[in-house]
Amino acid sequence: MDIVISPTSDDPIYQQIFDQVSAQIIKGQLPSGFCLPPIRTIAKELRISVITIKRAWEELERAGFIYTMVGKGCFVALLSTETLQGKRSLLANEKLSKDIEYYKSLGLTLAEIVALVKRNFEG
């Protein structure tokens, strides 16, 4: 499991962790049944609060990516390929909707937004 925190990101740290772990689950890098490291271990490695990791884990559990077994830890949920694709689309649509609203507030046209996306995607 690989998590990189960006201190310059506009996203809160728990959201950065949620985004990265959920992406790793969706891409199959963290398989079903994988036991996530203990919250305290991750907090120590990333040098952040245990509360922040706990919040990220709660969000991952609420979204159905992980589950907790009391006394044993947190594990990646058993998710079908179809379910993973659905979660992938949902997360992408949520983020894209927020971004598009921001671009609209800047006065960008659809063509300008599409051009920006193409440039950033390709390069």
N, C-alpha and C positions, 0 to 999 in steps of 0.2 A: 504494500500500500504506500502510495507516494502522495504527500500533501505539501504544497508550497504556499506559504502565506505571503501575500503582497501588501506591504504597509501603505502603498500608494493607491490601492484599489478603493473605489467608492463603496464597494460591498463590505458589510460587516464580516468579521473573521469567521463567525459561525456559518455564514452563507457561503463563503469561499470554501470552507471544508465540506459543506453539504454538496455544493456544485461539483467539487473534485471527486468525492467518494461516490456520489450517484453516477457520475460519468464513467468511473472505473467499473461500477457494477453493470451499467448498461452495455459497455464495450466488452464485458466478459473478463476483465482483468482481475476482478474480485468475484470468484464463482460462488454459486449457491452453497450455503453451509460454511463458508469461510468465516473463521473466528476473527473478529476485529480485535486489535490490541486494546488492552485496558485503557480507560479514559485517562487515568493518571500518567500512564506511560507516554501517551500521545501528547498530553499537555506538557510534560517535562521535555520531550524531544523538540516540540515546537516553541517552547518557552512562552506558553500562553496559559490562561486560567482554565482550571478543570471545569468551571461553570460554562465556559465557551464551548468546550468539547461536548459537554453534556447536552447543551442546547442543540448542537449540530446533530448529535445522535438521536435526540428526541424528534427533530425534524425529519431525519432519515426514516425513523420508525413510523412516524405519522404518514409519510409518503409511501410506506410499504416496502422500502428497500431493505430494511433490516428488522430483526426482532431480538428481544432480550429474553434470556433465560436466567432467572434470579439465581445468583451464586455461581453461574457458569460463564456469563458474558453476553456479548452482542454478536450476532451472526447475520450473514447475508441471507436474505429470504430466498426461498425457492420460487423463482419467477420464470414463467414460460417465455419463449422468444417473442410471442405475440404480446404478452404483458409488458415486456421490456421495451418493445417498439412503441407501444401506447404511451408508456411513461416518458420515453424519449421525445415523442411528438408533443406531449403535454408540456414538458419543461421547456422545449425549444419555442413553442408558441407563446408561453407566458413571458419569457425573456424578450422575444422578438416584439411582442405587443407593446411592452414598456419602452423598448428602444425606438420603435416607430413613432409612438406618441411624442417622445423627446425630439426626434428629427422633424416631425410636423411642427412642433412648437418653435423650431428654428426657421421654419418657412421653407423647408426642402420639399421639392416635388417628388412624386413617385419615381420618375426617371432619375433624379439625382440620388435618391436613396438606393435604387437598384445599382446605379453606377458605383456608388461607394461600397456596397456589399461585394460586387464583382471584383473591384480593385483589392479590397481587403482579403477576400477569399483566395484570390489567385496569387497575391504577392505578399 
